[in-house]
Every structure is written in structure tokens, then in C-alpha cells.
Amino acid sequence: MSTELEMAVPSAEEVAAQVVQATLDYQVEDRIVPAGDETSPWIPYGGPGMYIRFLMFDVRRGRFAVLLRTEGEAELGRHKHRLQVDGFTLAGSWGYREYDWVAKAGDLVHESPGAIHTLYSGPEGMLVYFVVEGQLEFFDENDNLADTQDVFWFINHYVQYCKAHQIPVNTQLWD
């Protein structure tokens, strides 16, 4: 005896095909963020001679991708990350004052969460591609929390800069 609640159980192949089709139907389309200020401008960030260019905001996963550039020596305040960060050095050199290594062009730096460090760039400046997950917490000289920046802070930084400079907001940056 069958009831209206009974359904045919699909085979594993049918389920796999349904999953693939649903992914194709509803995923975010592939896209490109072309080089150039018209798609994502260089925005002052962190201090004199330091600029950030946003490449992707992922609010579901709390991450973002940026290019960080300095003109000559510069420093980003003492901070730590709550999740991992990966940085690929494209040009110049940089490091953390608390460590004895210096990253140069072609070096990948993987940062585990939790350590407080102070980013600095060498005299030639730097250009680094960062993928940041979670938030940055900035600390004063007494280890008191001074500021917290997460994907929403960075979105606001980008949008407010664009509005102030009559630059169209690039919605292709959102994932």
C-alpha cells in the first residue's frame, strides 16, 4: 500500500547530477577585476605612503582580497588576526618588526592567527597581494585594543572613498 508521502528515491547518479546542475544554476558567475583605478582605486590606508586596492569582498566567509602598496618605507600599526592571512609579495620587501625574516618579490607569507605584529616595508616600498580571513585587531603600545577592522569595515572604507571622490562603486568586487 503506498501513500502520497512516499517518493521515489533517486539514484546516486541522479543526486550527483542534481547537485551539479544546482551549482551551475545558482553560483556566483566567474568574473574579472581588471587592472586600473576605474575598476578599483588605490585608497589611502594605515598611514602616510600606504595604499590599498580592493579586489574581492566575501561577506559570507568574512574575507577579502587586496593589494597593499607602499611608497618607500611605511608601517602598519601593531595588530593581530583572528583567522589566517596569506600574502604573496609582488614587488619590494616587507616584514614584521617582531620577526627576523624579510619577504621579497616571489615570497609567500602564511600567517596563523593570534600573534601581534607590526608590518613595515623596506626603502623601495612593497606591493603585496593579501587574502585576509576574519578581522584585524589593532593594539596600542600597552596592548589595549584600539580598533577592529573586518570585511564590513573594509567595504565601508571602499564605499565611502568612492562616494567622496565620485567614483562608481564596483559591485563586481562582492562575492
Disulfide bonds with the S-S distance in Angstrom:
none
